Amino acid sequence: MIPLLGLVLGVLAGFIFDVSVPLELQPYLPIAIVAALDAVFGGVRAVMEGIFNDKVFVVSFIANVLIAAFIVFLGDQLGVGSQLSTAVIVVLGIRIFTNVATIRRHVFHA
């Protein structure tokens, strides 16, 4: 119940407050969101497998976002930002779909 309440409060806060991302951080936002989604789906999978650990989830969530943002930053510094952004999205996308497939198998037993 608490996570649902937090989600509702977060969505409401997003509608009420005008949140704008600074121009220099905008290239990192989509990567950070995909990295966060990877951690969330990994957490859901761990819950369904009965191996969830809240400390591991928090560390994974923060580490995924920071490492993905750092890889994109490094790519920007090297002049290949779009290629590394694509690579990060592909790798995290594969992980997300793998986790979702596992979740689907747990839910539908198929």
MODELLER restraints for C-alpha pairs under 7 A, 6 or more apart:
rsr = mdl.restraints
at = mdl.atoms
rsr.add(forms.Gaussian(group=physical.xy_distance, feature=features.Distance(at['CA:28:A'], at['CA:69:A']), mean=5.75, stdev=0.5))
rsr.add(forms.Gaussian(group=physical.xy_distance, feature=features.Distance(at['CA:31:A'], at['CA:68:A']), mean=6.43, stdev=0.5))
rsr.add(forms.Gaussian(group=physical.xy_distance, feature=features.Distance(at['CA:31:A'], at['CA:69:A']), mean=6.53, stdev=0.5))
rsr.add(forms.Gaussian(group=physical.xy_distance, feature=features.Distance(at['CA:31:A'], at['CA:89:A']), mean=6.79, stdev=0.5))
rsr.add(forms.Gaussian(group=physical.xy_distance, feature=features.Distance(at['CA:32:A'], at['CA:65:A']), mean=4.91, stdev=0.5))
rsr.add(forms.Gaussian(group=physical.xy_distance, feature=features.Distance(at['CA:32:A'], at['CA:68:A']), mean=6.66, stdev=0.5))
rsr.add(forms.Gaussian(group=physical.xy_distance, feature=features.Distance(at['CA:32:A'], at['CA:69:A']), mean=6.30, stdev=0.5))
rsr.add(forms.Gaussian(group=physical.xy_distance, feature=features.Distance(at['CA:34:A'], at['CA:92:A']), mean=6.84, stdev=0.5))
rsr.add(forms.Gaussian(group=physical.xy_distance, feature=features.Distance(at['CA:35:A'], at['CA:64:A']), mean=5.36, stdev=0.5))
rsr.add(forms.Gaussian(group=physical.xy_distance, feature=features.Distance(at['CA:35:A'], at['CA:65:A']), mean=5.19, stdev=0.5))
rsr.add(forms.Gaussian(group=physical.xy_distance, feature=features.Distance(at['CA:35:A'], at['CA:68:A']), mean=6.67, stdev=0.5))
rsr.add(forms.Gaussian(group=physical.xy_distance, feature=features.Distance(at['CA:35:A'], at['CA:92:A']), mean=6.47, stdev=0.5))
rsr.add(forms.Gaussian(group=physical.xy_distance, feature=features.Distance(at['CA:36:A'], at['CA:61:A']), mean=5.80, stdev=0.5))
rsr.add(forms.Gaussian(group=physical.xy_distance, feature=features.Distance(at['CA:36:A'], at['CA:64:A']), mean=6.75, stdev=0.5))
rsr.add(forms.Gaussian(group=physical.xy_distance, feature=features.Distance(at['CA:36:A'], at['CA:65:A']), mean=6.05, stdev=0.5))
rsr.add(forms.Gaussian(group=physical.xy_distance, feature=features.Distance(at['CA:38:A'], at['CA:92:A']), mean=6.31, stdev=0.5))
rsr.add(forms.Gaussian(group=physical.xy_distance, feature=features.Distance(at['CA:38:A'], at['CA:95:A']), mean=6.64, stdev=0.5))
rsr.add(forms.Gaussian(group=physical.xy_distance, feature=features.Distance(at['CA:38:A'], at['CA:96:A']), mean=5.20, stdev=0.5))
rsr.add(forms.Gaussian(group=physical.xy_distance, feature=features.Distance(at['CA:39:A'], at['CA:60:A']), mean=6.20, stdev=0.5))
rsr.add(forms.Gaussian(group=physical.xy_distance, feature=features.Distance(at['CA:39:A'], at['CA:61:A']), mean=5.07, stdev=0.5))
rsr.add(forms.Gaussian(group=physical.xy_distance, feature=features.Distance(at['CA:41:A'], at['CA:96:A']), mean=6.46, stdev=0.5))
rsr.add(forms.Gaussian(group=physical.xy_distance, feature=features.Distance(at['CA:41:A'], at['CA:99:A']), mean=6.03, stdev=0.5))
rsr.add(forms.Gaussian(group=physical.xy_distance, feature=features.Distance(at['CA:41:A'], at['CA:100:A']), mean=6.80, stdev=0.5))
rsr.add(forms.Gaussian(group=physical.xy_distance, feature=features.Distance(at['CA:42:A'], at['CA:99:A']), mean=6.01, stdev=0.5))
rsr.add(forms.Gaussian(group=physical.xy_distance, feature=features.Distance(at['CA:43:A'], at['CA:52:A']), mean=6.58, stdev=0.5))
rsr.add(forms.Gaussian(group=physical.xy_distance, feature=features.Distance(at['CA:43:A'], at['CA:57:A']), mean=6.19, stdev=0.5))
rsr.add(forms.Gaussian(group=physical.xy_distance, feature=features.Distance(at['CA:45:A'], at['CA:99:A']), mean=6.20, stdev=0.5))
rsr.add(forms.Gaussian(group=physical.xy_distance, feature=features.Distance(at['CA:45:A'], at['CA:102:A']), mean=6.89, stdev=0.5))
rsr.add(forms.Gaussian(group=physical.xy_distance, feature=features.Distance(at['CA:45:A'], at['CA:103:A']), mean=5.72, stdev=0.5))
rsr.add(forms.Gaussian(group=physical.xy_distance, feature=features.Distance(at['CA:46:A'], at['CA:52:A']), mean=4.65, stdev=0.5))
rsr.add(forms.Gaussian(group=physical.xy_distance, feature=features.Distance(at['CA:68:A'], at['CA:88:A']), mean=6.58, stdev=0.5))
rsr.add(forms.Gaussian(group=physical.xy_distance, feature=features.Distance(at['CA:71:A'], at['CA:84:A']), mean=6.86, stdev=0.5))
rsr.add(forms.Gaussian(group=physical.xy_distance, feature=features.Distance(at['CA:72:A'], at['CA:81:A']), mean=5.72, stdev=0.5))
rsr.add(forms.Gaussian(group=physical.xy_distance, feature=features.Distance(at['CA:72:A'], at['CA:84:A']), mean=5.89, stdev=0.5))
rsr.add(forms.Gaussian(group=physical.xy_distance, feature=features.Distance(at['CA:72:A'], at['CA:85:A']), mean=5.53, stdev=0.5))
rsr.add(forms.Gaussian(group=physical.xy_distance, feature=features.Distance(at['CA:75:A'], at['CA:81:A']), mean=3.99, stdev=0.5))
rsr.add(forms.Gaussian(group=physical.xy_distance, feature=features.Distance(at['CA:75:A'], at['CA:84:A']), mean=5.73, stdev=0.5))
